[in-house]
């Protein structure tokens, strides 16, 4: 008795039309798709058994073609059942936003293998979602690859960058924008003015099209390139940074071409301003100084003492002031300037210049002080003695030769500190003075964050950590350390001073970390320098 042949089930015309699209199948169509998928998988399994017992090249070739066709059908059917099809466009857009590079604009180039460009290449549906999600296109880094190209194609490269940036930003809708513009530097590009008009035109087009949307703008270009800021309204700009190392100037350029006045036309929206350029002329700028809350000036090129105080007179709402100051011989400030609004001061200077600045200013409400490059001990102590409110944070940045006794004397003036960071190497003196004992109040009893370089690790360090990372002295008003980043500068001497059981020590470290202490122990190799990061110590 012969068996009748039954043709394999097929998708209906309406369901077949879903293949190659992003449409979501209905419940009825899902049942139909699963039935056909079950049949194709069964046929593939049967085909695999048949191919093992078949002989002859012609038969194997036919079976292989059938298998490939079935595998293609299975892939199409599985794609129709993919859970991603049922995600709403709003949820897909949220996922795309989480895929954006996490680094700052200065390190994000937005390559083709990164979001948002990457997710826009997956399929037509996702591309449509990406292009219709303005928040994906609000951050952009524009690199002008001058240093990598011959001078003959510089203008064309800048024109392409201008077109690409405008196309990118056209997808941002009405959202606020964050832009970073930088040229790739080289000896040739640093000292050439050939590309300046094209770069100026690029900035002008960006500001003309999107100036009202830009919330933060960083320009690593010569000052003339941002002259458009004088005539274009940037009503949303709250953070502006311009960095110009001035290497493109030729000899006596400044004698024949006065500094280009730069400024921002806005209704007092600017809050954070960073200016690092030798072409910057304080008397010829147009900025809403009285609206600024954060001002960083010339980290590489110092300003003089009088100009710094003139700026403080204009910036009545300034909260953070960062500057590199120089005090020319013979320059004298008649009376101490009182900066009532300042809460943070970052001062970088040579010892005498630092002393001159601190000796000429009063900051009664200061909360954070950063002293960089060098310090004047007597002036620092006198300044700390004038503070009328508790100083909470003190940092000595890039000062590697500060005597431990000087640090101890400074800390005696600020018992209210909750944060301390120093780049100078400390020995046992500071550790002993910070270690609490019964009936003895240590230095900085309220300290919660400690970043310090140590000569080596020994028992004194253990006593400090046991006392300050735990809660044994809480009833005496001694705060518990929440952060301790300790770097050992002479780690090779560890065995000479270490008389502690390593296993017991690691158990203590684990215990403090479980209690919520951010404890990082690392060593520094003087021969190799910073190896990109701290080298983990104690076998971690």
Secondary structure, DSSP 8 states (H G I E B T S, - for coil): ------------HHHHTTTTS-----HHHHHHHHHHHHHHHHHHHHHHHHHHH--SHHHHHHHHHHHHHHHHHHHHHHHHT-GGGGS-HHHHHHHHHHTB--S-TTT----TTSBTTTGGGS-HHHHHHHHT-GGGGSEEEEEE-GGGS-GGGHHHHHHHHHHHHHHHHTTSTTS-EEEEEEE---HHHHT--TTHHHHHHHHHHHHHHHTTTEEEEEEES-GGGGGGGGTSB-TT--EEEEEE--TT--TTHHHHS-----B-BSSS---EEEEEETT--GGG-B--GGG-SEEEE-SSS-EEHHHHHHHHHH-TT--EEEEEEE--TT---SS-EE-SS--EEEEE--HHHHHHHHHTEE-TT--EEEEES---HHHHHHHHHH--S---EEEEES-----HHHHHHHHHT-TT-SEEEEEEEE-HHHHHHHS-BTTB--SSTT--EEEEEES---HHHHHHHHHHHSSTTGGGT----SEEEEEES-GGGHHHH--S-HHHHHHHHHHHHHTT-EEEEEE--TTT---SS-EE-TT-
